[in-house]
Amino acid sequence: MNKTDGMNYAPKGKPNPVVKRDDFSFAAIGLNHGHIYGMSQGLVDAGANAAWVYDPDSHKMEQFQKSFPGIRIARSAEEILEDDSVKLVASAAVPADRCRIGLRTLNAGKHFMSDKPPFTSLEQLEEAKKSVHKTGLLWGVCYSERVQNESAVYAGHLIGEGVIGRVLQVIGLGPHRLNSQSRPDWFFQREKYGGILTDIGSHQIEQFLAFAGADNATIVSSRVANYNHPEYPGLDDFGEANLVASNGASNYFRVDWFTPDGLRTWGDGRTFILGTKGYIELRKYIDIARDPEGDHVYLVTNDGEQHIPVHGKVGFPYFGRFILDCLNGTDLAMPQSHVFKAAELCLQAQRQAVSDI
C-alpha cells in the first residue's frame, strides 16, 4: 500500500467473514479511482467473492486481477449485470459517471456501492432516490475516511457508549497531496469530479452527521478557491464550510490539496470531537514527527488523558454489515437516508460556495 499517494491508498482491515465465499458474489465496474481496491478488499475480508471486473481500459482490469486472483474479466458491463449470481456491484468510476452505473445496477436487480462522491449534481441524487424507492435495493457509499479508518471506527464506539457525552461540535481537517503529474485529466475538470466540497468534502460532512448523531444539517457558509494552481483552472485546491446539525451540533471543516512532500503520508487527516463530558482527537494517518503509523485516538475525560493506538485492532465492520443488509433486506450498516443526506449536503455546500478562484 502506497501511503504517500491518496488516489491509490487502499487500507487493509482484519479479515472477519460474515458469509461463506459462495454465498455472496460482487463485481467491480469502473476502476478510475484507486479506492476500488480498498472497497473490494473490504468486501473480500468480510467473506465476499470477487467474481467479475469490467473497465473499458484493459490494462486497469489486468492490474486489478493481480490483486484479486481468480476474478474474471468481463467483456462488457452487461455481461456482469446479466449474471444472476452477482448480488452487488462496486464502482469507483469517474465521479460524474457513478450515478449512471448505479442506476443500471439497480435496474438489473443488484445492490450498488459507490466510492465517494456518489453524485456530482442534485439531479443525479434525485434519480438515485427514485431508483432505490422503486427497486427496494441499497445504494451504498464507501465514505472511507470514516468506515475505513480504525481510529474513526473506534471513535464511533466511544461516542456510542456515551464516553464523551453529547457531541457538541466536530472539526475536520482533510488535507491531501495533489501529485498532479499522476492524476488523470478528469481529476481537474469540475464537471467530472464535482468540486472539492462535493468530492473530499463529502468525507467531512458524512462523519459529522455520524459522530453528531444527526439526520440533517444546514450549510451556514462554504467557500472554495484555487489559490496556487492557475495551470488547472477547473481545480478547487482549497475548500471550507460551516454546518449546524438539526440537533444543534456544529461543524467546521477544511479540505485542501496542499500536503507538502516532506510528510510521510498523503495527508495529515485529523478530527476533533467535543462532547459534554470530554473530547476526542483522531490522528488518522500519521502522528507527525513521532509515529508514521496512523489510527491514533486521543481521549480526554474527567477520568484523565488517554492515548489509544488502534491500528490493526478494530477492523472495518462496515463491509460485513453492508453484505448482511444486502442479504437480509435490512438497512443497518449505514442507513440509506444517511447516505443520501450526506451526499445532498456536500452538493449544496459546493453549489452555494463563495468562490475565490
C-alpha positions as CSV (number, residue, x, y, z in Angstrom):
1,M,0.0,0.0,0.0
2,N,1.4,3.4,-1.0
3,K,0.8,5.8,1.9
4,T,2.1,8.8,0.0
5,D,-0.5,8.6,-2.8
6,G,-4.0,9.2,-1.7
7,M,-5.5,8.2,-5.0
8,N,-4.1,4.7,-4.6
9,Y,-4.4,4.4,-0.8
10,A,-6.1,1.1,-0.1
11,P,-6.1,0.3,3.6
12,K,-6.5,-3.3,4.7
13,G,-8.5,-4.3,7.7
14,K,-8.8,-7.5,9.6
15,P,-10.5,-10.4,7.8
16,N,-13.8,-11.0,9.5
17,P,-16.1,-13.1,7.2
18,V,-19.8,-12.8,7.8
19,V,-20.7,-15.1,4.9
20,K,-19.2,-18.0,3.1
21,R,-17.5,-17.2,-0.2
22,D,-20.1,-18.9,-2.3
23,D,-23.0,-17.1,-0.6
24,F,-22.2,-13.6,-1.8
25,S,-20.5,-12.5,-5.1
26,F,-19.8,-9.0,-6.2
27,A,-18.3,-7.3,-9.2
28,A,-16.3,-4.2,-9.8
29,I,-17.3,-1.9,-12.7
30,G,-15.3,1.3,-13.2
31,L,-11.7,1.4,-12.0
32,N,-10.9,5.1,-12.5
33,H,-10.0,5.7,-8.8
34,G,-7.7,3.5,-6.7
35,H,-10.3,3.4,-3.9
36,I,-11.9,0.5,-5.7
37,Y,-9.0,-1.7,-4.4
38,G,-9.8,-0.8,-0.8
39,M,-13.5,-1.2,-1.3
40,S,-13.1,-4.6,-2.9
41,Q,-10.6,-5.7,-0.2
42,G,-13.1,-4.7,2.5
43,L,-15.8,-6.9,0.8
44,V,-13.4,-9.8,0.4
45,D,-12.3,-9.5,4.1
46,A,-15.9,-9.8,5.0
47,G,-16.2,-13.1,3.1
48,A,-17.5,-11.9,-0.3
49,N,-16.4,-13.5,-3.6
50,A,-14.8,-11.1,-6.1
51,A,-16.4,-12.6,-9.2
52,W,-16.1,-10.1,-12.1
53,V,-14.4,-6.9,-13.1
54,Y,-15.1,-4.6,-16.0
55,D,-13.5,-1.3,-17.2
56,P,-13.0,0.0,-20.7
57,D,-9.3,0.1,-20.0
58,S,-8.0,-3.5,-20.3
59,H,-4.7,-2.6,-18.5
60,K,-6.7,-1.5,-15.5
61,M,-8.5,-4.8,-15.4
62,E,-5.3,-6.8,-15.7
63,Q,-3.8,-4.9,-12.8
64,F,-6.9,-5.4,-10.7
65,Q,-6.9,-9.1,-11.5
66,K,-3.4,-9.3,-10.0
67,S,-4.7,-8.0,-6.7
68,F,-7.7,-10.3,-6.7
69,P,-6.6,-13.6,-8.3
70,G,-9.5,-15.6,-9.7
71,I,-11.6,-12.7,-10.6
72,R,-13.0,-12.9,-14.2
73,I,-12.5,-10.1,-16.7
74,A,-15.8,-9.3,-18.3
75,R,-16.2,-8.3,-22.0
76,S,-18.8,-5.7,-21.0
77,A,-20.7,-4.3,-18.1
78,E,-23.8,-6.1,-19.5
79,E,-22.1,-9.5,-19.0
80,I,-21.9,-8.7,-15.3
81,L,-25.4,-7.2,-15.0
82,E,-26.9,-10.3,-16.6
83,D,-25.2,-12.7,-14.1
84,D,-27.8,-13.5,-11.5
85,S,-25.2,-14.8,-9.1
86,V,-23.8,-11.3,-8.6
87,K,-25.5,-9.6,-5.7
88,L,-23.6,-6.3,-5.6
89,V,-21.7,-4.0,-8.0
90,A,-18.9,-1.8,-6.6
91,S,-17.7,1.2,-8.6
92,A,-15.0,3.9,-8.5
93,A,-15.7,5.2,-12.0
94,V,-15.2,8.9,-12.8
95,P,-17.5,10.6,-10.2
96,A,-19.8,12.1,-12.9
97,D,-20.4,8.6,-14.2
98,R,-21.1,6.8,-10.9
99,C,-24.8,7.6,-10.8
100,R,-25.4,6.2,-14.3
101,I,-23.7,2.9,-13.4
102,G,-25.7,2.7,-10.2
103,L,-29.0,3.2,-12.0
104,R,-28.1,0.4,-14.4
105,T,-27.1,-1.8,-11.5
106,L,-30.3,-1.4,-9.5
107,N,-32.4,-1.8,-12.7
108,A,-30.6,-5.1,-13.1
109,G,-31.7,-6.2,-9.7
110,K,-28.4,-5.8,-7.8
111,H,-27.3,-3.6,-4.9
112,F,-24.7,-0.9,-5.6
113,M,-21.7,0.5,-3.7
114,S,-20.0,3.7,-4.9
115,D,-16.8,5.3,-4.0
116,K,-17.3,8.9,-2.8
117,P,-18.6,11.2,-4.1
118,P,-21.6,9.2,-5.4
119,F,-23.0,12.1,-7.3
120,T,-21.9,15.4,-9.0
121,S,-25.3,17.0,-9.1
122,L,-28.5,17.2,-7.1
123,E,-30.3,15.9,-10.2
124,Q,-28.4,12.7,-10.1
125,L,-29.2,12.3,-6.4
126,E,-32.9,12.6,-7.1
127,E,-32.7,9.9,-9.8
128,A,-30.9,7.6,-7.3
129,K,-33.6,8.2,-4.7
130,K,-36.3,7.3,-7.2
131,S,-34.5,4.1,-8.2
132,V,-34.0,3.0,-4.6
133,H,-37.7,3.6,-3.8
134,K,-38.7,1.7,-6.9
135,T,-36.4,-1.3,-6.5
136,G,-36.0,-1.6,-2.8
137,L,-32.3,-2.1,-3.3
138,L,-29.4,-0.5,-1.5
139,W,-27.2,2.4,-2.8
140,G,-24.2,2.3,-0.6
141,V,-21.3,4.8,-0.5
142,C,-17.9,4.0,0.9
143,Y,-17.0,7.1,2.8
144,S,-13.6,5.7,3.5
145,E,-12.3,8.3,5.9
146,R,-14.8,7.1,8.5
147,V,-15.6,3.5,7.6
148,Q,-12.0,2.5,6.5
149,N,-10.1,4.2,9.3
150,E,-9.7,2.4,12.5
151,S,-9.4,5.5,14.7
152,A,-12.7,6.8,13.3
153,V,-14.4,3.4,13.8
154,Y,-13.1,3.4,17.4
155,A,-14.3,7.0,18.0
156,G,-17.7,5.9,16.9
157,H,-17.7,3.2,19.5
158,L,-16.7,5.7,22.2
159,I,-19.4,8.1,21.2
160,G,-22.0,5.4,21.1
161,E,-21.1,4.3,24.6
162,G,-21.5,7.9,25.9
163,V,-17.9,8.3,26.9
164,I,-17.7,12.0,25.9
165,G,-21.4,12.7,26.4
166,R,-23.5,14.5,23.8
167,V,-21.5,15.6,20.8
168,L,-21.5,19.4,20.5
169,Q,-19.0,20.1,17.7
170,V,-16.9,18.3,15.1
171,I,-13.9,19.9,13.4
172,G,-12.5,18.1,10.5
173,L,-9.2,18.7,8.7
174,G,-8.8,16.8,5.4
175,P,-5.5,17.8,3.6
176,H,-4.5,15.8,0.6
177,R,-1.4,15.6,-1.6
178,L,-2.0,16.7,-5.2
179,N,0.5,14.5,-7.1
180,S,-0.7,16.4,-10.1
181,Q,1.6,14.6,-12.6
182,S,0.0,11.2,-11.8
183,R,-3.6,12.5,-11.9
184,P,-5.9,11.7,-14.8
185,D,-7.4,14.6,-16.9
186,W,-10.9,14.2,-15.3
187,F,-9.5,15.0,-11.9
188,F,-9.0,18.6,-13.0
189,Q,-12.5,19.0,-14.6
190,R,-15.0,20.3,-12.2
191,E,-17.9,18.9,-14.1
192,K,-16.3,15.4,-13.8
193,Y,-15.2,15.4,-10.2
194,G,-17.8,17.7,-8.8
195,G,-15.7,20.3,-6.9
196,I,-13.7,19.9,-3.8
197,L,-16.6,20.1,-1.3
198,T,-18.6,17.6,-3.3
199,D,-15.5,15.3,-3.5
200,I,-13.3,15.2,-0.5
201,G,-15.6,17.4,1.5
202,S,-18.1,14.5,1.4
203,H,-16.0,12.6,3.9
204,Q,-16.2,15.5,6.4
205,I,-19.9,16.1,6.1
206,E,-20.7,12.3,6.4
207,Q,-18.5,11.9,9.5
208,F,-20.1,15.0,11.1
209,L,-23.6,13.6,10.7
210,A,-22.4,10.2,12.0
211,F,-20.5,11.4,15.0
212,A,-23.1,14.0,15.9
213,G,-25.9,11.5,15.6
214,A,-27.8,14.0,13.3
215,D,-30.2,13.2,10.5
216,N,-29.9,16.7,8.8
217,A,-27.9,19.9,8.8
218,T,-27.8,23.4,7.4
219,I,-24.9,24.8,5.4
220,V,-24.2,28.1,7.2
221,S,-21.3,29.1,4.9
222,S,-19.0,27.5,2.3
223,R,-16.1,28.6,0.3
224,V,-13.8,27.3,-2.4
225,A,-10.6,28.6,-4.1
226,N,-7.8,28.0,-6.5
227,Y,-5.0,29.6,-4.6
228,N,-1.9,28.2,-6.3
229,H,-2.7,26.1,-9.4
230,P,-3.6,28.5,-12.2
231,E,-2.5,25.9,-14.7
232,Y,-5.6,23.9,-13.6
233,P,-8.4,26.4,-13.8
234,G,-11.0,23.7,-13.0
235,L,-9.4,22.7,-9.8
236,D,-10.5,23.8,-6.3
237,D,-7.4,23.4,-4.3
238,F,-9.0,24.7,-1.1
239,G,-12.4,24.4,0.5
240,E,-14.1,25.1,3.8
241,A,-17.6,25.0,5.3
242,N,-19.6,25.6,8.5
243,L,-22.7,23.5,9.2
244,V,-25.2,23.3,12.1
245,A,-27.0,20.0,12.6
246,S,-30.7,19.6,13.3
247,N,-29.8,18.6,16.8
248,G,-27.7,21.7,17.4
249,A,-24.2,20.3,16.9
250,S,-21.9,22.4,14.8
251,N,-19.2,21.6,12.3
252,Y,-16.3,23.3,10.6
253,F,-14.1,21.5,8.1
254,R,-11.2,22.4,5.8
255,V,-10.1,20.3,2.8
256,D,-7.2,21.1,0.5
257,W,-4.5,19.9,-1.9
258,F,-1.5,21.4,-0.1
259,T,0.2,18.4,1.7
260,P,3.9,19.1,1.5
261,D,6.3,16.5,0.1
262,G,8.0,16.1,3.5
263,L,5.0,14.4,5.1
264,R,5.3,10.6,5.1
265,T,1.7,10.0,4.1
266,W,-0.7,11.6,1.6
267,G,-2.4,13.8,4.2
268,D,-2.4,14.6,7.9
269,G,-6.2,14.0,8.4
270,R,-7.4,14.9,11.8
271,T,-10.8,15.1,13.5
272,F,-11.7,16.9,16.8
273,I,-14.9,15.9,18.6
274,L,-16.1,17.9,21.5
275,G,-18.7,16.4,23.9
276,T,-20.3,17.5,27.1
277,K,-18.1,15.1,29.1
278,G,-14.9,15.1,27.2
279,Y,-13.3,15.3,23.8
280,I,-11.5,13.1,21.2
281,E,-8.8,13.9,18.7
282,L,-8.1,11.5,15.9
283,R,-4.8,11.5,14.1
284,K,-5.9,9.3,11.3
285,Y,-3.0,8.6,9.1
286,I,0.2,9.7,10.9
287,D,1.3,11.2,14.2
288,I,3.7,13.7,12.7
289,A,7.4,13.7,13.7
290,R,6.7,10.8,16.1
291,D,4.9,7.7,14.6
292,P,4.4,7.1,10.8
293,E,1.6,4.7,11.6
294,G,-1.9,6.1,11.7
295,D,-5.1,5.4,13.8
296,H,-4.2,7.3,16.9
297,V,-7.1,8.2,19.3
298,Y,-6.5,10.8,22.0
299,L,-9.3,10.9,24.6
300,V,-9.7,13.3,27.5
301,T,-12.5,12.9,30.1
302,N,-13.0,13.7,33.8
303,D,-11.1,10.4,34.4
304,G,-7.9,11.7,32.7
305,E,-6.0,11.6,29.5
306,Q,-5.5,8.6,27.2
307,H,-3.6,7.9,24.0
308,I,-5.1,4.8,22.4
309,P,-3.3,3.4,19.3
310,V,-5.8,1.2,17.5
311,H,-4.1,0.3,14.2
312,G,-4.8,-3.3,13.4
313,K,-7.1,-3.8,16.4
314,V,-10.5,-2.6,15.2
315,G,-11.0,-3.5,11.5
316,F,-13.7,-2.2,9.2
317,P,-17.1,-3.7,10.2
318,Y,-19.0,-1.6,7.7
319,F,-18.4,-4.1,4.8
320,G,-19.7,-7.1,6.6
321,R,-22.7,-5.2,7.8
322,F,-23.4,-4.0,4.3
323,I,-23.3,-7.5,2.9
324,L,-25.7,-8.7,5.6
325,D,-28.0,-5.8,4.7
326,C,-28.0,-6.9,1.1
327,L,-28.8,-10.5,2.0
328,N,-31.4,-9.7,4.8
329,G,-33.2,-6.7,3.4
330,T,-32.0,-4.6,6.4
331,D,-30.5,-1.1,6.4
332,L,-28.1,-1.1,9.4
333,A,-24.5,-0.6,8.1
334,M,-25.2,2.9,7.0
335,P,-28.9,3.9,6.7
336,Q,-29.9,4.9,3.2
337,S,-31.3,8.2,4.5
338,H,-27.9,9.0,5.9
339,V,-26.1,8.1,2.7
340,F,-28.3,10.4,0.7
341,K,-28.3,13.2,3.2
342,A,-24.5,13.4,3.3
343,A,-24.4,13.5,-0.5
344,E,-27.1,16.2,-0.6
345,L,-25.3,18.4,1.9
346,C,-22.0,18.3,0.1
347,L,-23.6,19.1,-3.2
348,Q,-25.4,22.0,-1.5
349,A,-22.2,23.2,0.0
350,Q,-20.5,23.2,-3.3
351,R,-23.4,24.8,-5.1
352,Q,-23.7,27.8,-2.7
353,A,-19.9,28.2,-2.1
354,V,-18.4,31.6,-2.4
355,S,-15.6,31.2,-4.9
356,D,-12.2,32.9,-4.8
357,I,-11.0,31.3,-8.0
